[in-house]
Amino acid sequence: MAVHHDQPRRHLGFHLPALRRAGTASESGAVTTAATATSAYALAGLRLVTGFVFLWAFLDKTFGFGYATPSGKGWIDGGSPTKGFLTGVAAGPMESTFHDWAGQGWADWLFMLGLLGIGLALIAGIGLRIAAVAGTLMMAFMWIAEWPPARHLSDGSVSMSTNPFADYHLVYAVVMIALAAAAAGAGTVWGLGKVWARLPFVSRNRWLL
């Protein structure tokens, strides 16, 4: 009888730690899955908001909705999307160059197509690597145009720069680079990233993700 009573105890003593380990692993996996899902949604939200910044800039400058671009002075009305901004450059090593570019047809088209392409790519969740390269280049030029390191403008007035390096152009560039680093993963939630990645020409050319 003693043998029969000992066997269940040995049996239970052998298996209980394994059950505890299995339970801990299961709980850990559930927490990891939940964290991954939360991160995916946060990344998707960041992507959409950033995309809307670029897309709205294109729409406002095109149609003159009365925000940054006055009504009746949009691109569609004959206004120049680059003239006001580039003419107003008053600091930095490319000040005179930007003045020469202001209002040029090629500059207007490049700027507007860049805003549209980057905005649509981010919102759709496709071509994030190309969008990151184009967006970072655009933000670099705009950073140079505003030239945050300057304390004073060329006319001697205070620049009102709040930081000599980190401004919103830099933030947008870092956001786009981060989204591109996630590639298709950043576009699968609330986006077409998964469908885009399955296209034959995209699967053969991963830089299109």
Solvent accessible surface area in square Angstrom, and as a share of the most:
residue,aa,sasa,rsa
1,M,168,0.75
2,A,72,0.56
3,V,93,0.54
4,H,126,0.56
5,H,107,0.48
6,D,48,0.25
7,Q,90,0.40
8,P,69,0.44
9,R,151,0.55
10,R,148,0.54
11,H,111,0.49
12,L,102,0.51
13,G,49,0.47
14,F,153,0.64
15,H,81,0.36
16,L,78,0.39
17,P,53,0.33
18,A,41,0.32
19,L,114,0.57
20,R,156,0.57
21,R,161,0.59
22,A,60,0.46
23,G,32,0.30
24,T,89,0.52
25,A,68,0.52
26,S,76,0.49
27,E,119,0.53
28,S,63,0.41
29,G,35,0.34
30,A,63,0.49
31,V,103,0.59
32,T,83,0.48
33,T,91,0.53
34,A,58,0.45
35,A,55,0.43
36,T,85,0.49
37,A,45,0.35
38,T,93,0.54
39,S,68,0.44
40,A,32,0.25
41,Y,113,0.43
42,A,66,0.51
43,L,50,0.25
44,A,1,0.00
45,G,24,0.23
46,L,74,0.37
47,R,0,0.00
48,L,52,0.26
49,V,100,0.57
50,T,5,0.03
51,G,0,0.00
52,F,113,0.47
53,V,55,0.32
54,F,4,0.02
55,L,29,0.15
56,W,78,0.27
57,A,27,0.21
58,F,28,0.12
59,L,53,0.26
60,D,2,0.01
61,K,46,0.19
62,T,14,0.08
63,F,88,0.37
64,G,5,0.05
65,F,99,0.41
66,G,45,0.43
67,Y,162,0.61
68,A,87,0.68
69,T,17,0.10
70,P,75,0.47
71,S,92,0.59
72,G,49,0.47
73,K,135,0.57
74,G,0,0.00
75,W,56,0.20
76,I,115,0.58
77,D,80,0.41
78,G,71,0.68
79,G,23,0.22
80,S,39,0.25
81,P,15,0.10
82,T,8,0.05
83,K,118,0.50
84,G,60,0.58
85,F,78,0.32
86,L,18,0.09
87,T,78,0.45
88,G,56,0.53
89,V,8,0.04
90,A,26,0.20
91,A,9,0.07
92,G,25,0.24
93,P,100,0.63
94,M,45,0.20
95,E,41,0.18
96,S,80,0.52
97,T,46,0.27
98,F,4,0.02
99,H,75,0.33
100,D,101,0.52
101,W,74,0.26
102,A,18,0.14
103,G,30,0.29
104,Q,81,0.36
105,G,45,0.43
106,W,125,0.44
107,A,9,0.07
108,D,10,0.05
109,W,146,0.51
110,L,119,0.59
111,F,37,0.15
112,M,0,0.00
113,L,96,0.48
114,G,17,0.17
115,L,8,0.04
116,L,50,0.25
117,G,39,0.38
118,I,4,0.02
119,G,0,0.00
120,L,91,0.45
121,A,16,0.13
122,L,2,0.01
123,I,55,0.28
124,A,25,0.19
125,G,2,0.02
126,I,41,0.21
127,G,10,0.09
128,L,2,0.01
129,R,84,0.31
130,I,82,0.41
131,A,5,0.04
132,A,7,0.05
133,V,108,0.62
134,A,42,0.33
135,G,0,0.00
136,T,43,0.25
137,L,108,0.54
138,M,24,0.11
139,M,9,0.04
140,A,45,0.35
141,F,76,0.32
142,M,38,0.17
143,W,49,0.17
144,I,42,0.21
145,A,4,0.03
146,E,73,0.33
147,W,67,0.24
148,P,11,0.07
149,P,54,0.34
150,A,16,0.12
151,R,200,0.73
152,H,104,0.46
153,L,57,0.28
154,S,81,0.52
155,D,113,0.59
156,G,50,0.48
157,S,50,0.32
158,V,93,0.54
159,S,26,0.17
160,M,154,0.69
161,S,49,0.32
162,T,141,0.82
163,N,60,0.31
164,P,92,0.58
165,F,125,0.52
166,A,47,0.36
167,D,27,0.14
168,Y,112,0.43
169,H,1,0.01
170,L,53,0.26
171,V,83,0.47
172,Y,53,0.20
173,A,9,0.07
174,V,86,0.49
175,V,22,0.12
176,M,2,0.01
177,I,93,0.47
178,A,49,0.38
179,L,0,0.00
180,A,12,0.09
181,A,86,0.67
182,A,41,0.32
183,A,9,0.07
184,A,23,0.17
185,G,45,0.43
186,A,2,0.02
187,G,0,0.00
188,T,49,0.29
189,V,31,0.18
190,W,147,0.52
191,G,25,0.24
192,L,101,0.50
193,G,1,0.01
194,K,109,0.46
195,V,90,0.52
196,W,53,0.19
197,A,19,0.15
198,R,177,0.64
199,L,62,0.31
200,P,85,0.53
201,F,89,0.37
202,V,0,0.00
203,S,52,0.33
204,R,173,0.63
205,N,53,0.27
206,R,119,0.44
207,W,152,0.53
208,L,25,0.12
209,L,10,0.05
